[in-house]
Amino acid sequence: MPIKKQFVKTKPVCKVTFSVAAKAASHASVVGDFNNWNVAEGALSKLKNGTFKGVFDVAKDAAYEFKYVIDGVFVNEPEADSFKWNAFAGNENGVLVV
């Protein structure tokens, strides 16, 4: 499951787990509106099976544009909640709704 959402009852956040398969990659991050598109803040850890994974606290009741950055290449999550055209990027971004 590429994106898993776990809502926290006691806080206004959702714990979002991002997973992306990239066996040949050295580095992967998730960047978006929720972390100011900061590659370092969105760094994912590589698992033995070649999947990169990370858990982030994201403020709920909002929608965020995001992408993965895999070895410097921007990649969309095919199972994003939706997609939105971004004129700055000249491409669609995935949208996460929490």
C-alpha positions as CSV (number, residue, x, y, z in Angstrom):
1,M,0.0,0.0,0.0
2,P,1.8,3.2,-1.2
3,I,0.0,5.6,1.1
4,K,-1.5,4.7,4.5
5,K,-3.3,7.3,6.7
6,Q,-3.7,6.9,10.4
7,F,-5.7,9.7,12.1
8,V,-4.7,10.6,15.6
9,K,-7.7,11.2,17.9
10,T,-5.9,13.4,20.4
11,K,-4.1,15.7,17.9
12,P,-5.1,17.6,14.8
13,V,-2.7,15.5,12.7
14,C,-2.7,12.4,10.5
15,K,0.2,10.0,10.5
16,V,0.8,9.4,6.8
17,T,3.1,6.5,5.7
18,F,4.5,6.9,2.2
19,S,6.0,3.9,0.4
20,V,7.5,3.8,-3.0
21,A,9.3,0.8,-4.7
22,A,12.6,1.9,-6.2
23,K,15.0,-1.0,-6.0
24,A,17.7,0.5,-8.2
25,A,17.5,4.0,-6.5
26,S,20.0,5.3,-4.0
27,H,17.8,8.1,-2.5
28,A,14.1,8.9,-2.3
29,S,12.1,11.6,-0.6
30,V,8.5,12.8,-0.6
31,V,8.0,16.5,-1.1
32,G,4.9,18.6,-1.0
33,D,3.0,21.5,0.4
34,F,3.2,19.8,3.9
35,N,7.0,20.1,4.1
36,N,7.6,23.1,1.8
37,W,8.9,20.8,-1.0
38,N,12.0,20.2,1.1
39,V,13.9,17.0,0.0
40,A,15.8,16.7,3.2
41,E,12.7,16.9,5.4
42,G,10.9,14.3,3.3
43,A,13.8,11.7,3.2
44,L,12.6,8.1,3.1
45,S,14.4,5.1,4.4
46,K,15.3,2.2,2.1
47,L,14.1,-1.2,3.2
48,K,15.8,-4.5,2.4
49,N,13.2,-5.2,-0.3
50,G,14.1,-2.0,-2.2
51,T,11.1,0.0,-1.0
52,F,11.6,3.4,0.4
53,K,9.3,4.3,3.3
54,G,8.7,7.1,5.8
55,V,6.0,8.3,8.3
56,F,5.1,12.0,8.6
57,D,2.7,13.9,10.8
58,V,0.5,16.0,8.5
59,A,-2.1,18.6,9.6
60,K,-5.5,17.1,8.9
61,D,-8.6,18.7,7.2
62,A,-6.5,19.8,4.2
63,A,-5.3,18.8,0.8
64,Y,-1.7,18.8,-0.2
65,E,0.1,18.6,-3.5
66,F,3.1,16.2,-3.4
67,K,5.6,14.1,-5.4
68,Y,8.3,11.6,-4.8
69,V,11.9,12.6,-5.7
70,I,13.8,9.4,-6.6
71,D,17.5,10.0,-7.4
72,G,16.6,13.6,-8.4
73,V,13.7,12.7,-10.6
74,F,10.2,13.8,-9.7
75,V,7.6,11.0,-9.8
76,N,3.9,10.9,-9.1
77,E,2.2,8.4,-6.8
78,P,-0.2,6.5,-9.1
79,E,-2.6,5.9,-6.1
80,A,-2.8,9.6,-5.0
81,D,-6.2,10.7,-3.9
82,S,-6.4,12.9,-7.0
83,F,-4.1,14.9,-9.4
84,K,-3.9,18.6,-9.9
85,W,-2.2,20.6,-12.7
86,N,0.6,22.8,-11.4
87,A,1.7,25.6,-13.8
88,F,5.0,26.1,-11.9
89,A,6.0,22.5,-12.5
90,G,4.4,22.3,-15.9
91,N,3.0,18.9,-14.8
92,E,0.4,17.3,-12.6
93,N,1.1,16.7,-8.9
94,G,-0.5,14.0,-6.8
95,V,-2.9,15.3,-4.1
96,L,-3.1,13.9,-0.6
97,V,-6.4,14.6,1.3
98,V,-6.3,14.2,5.0
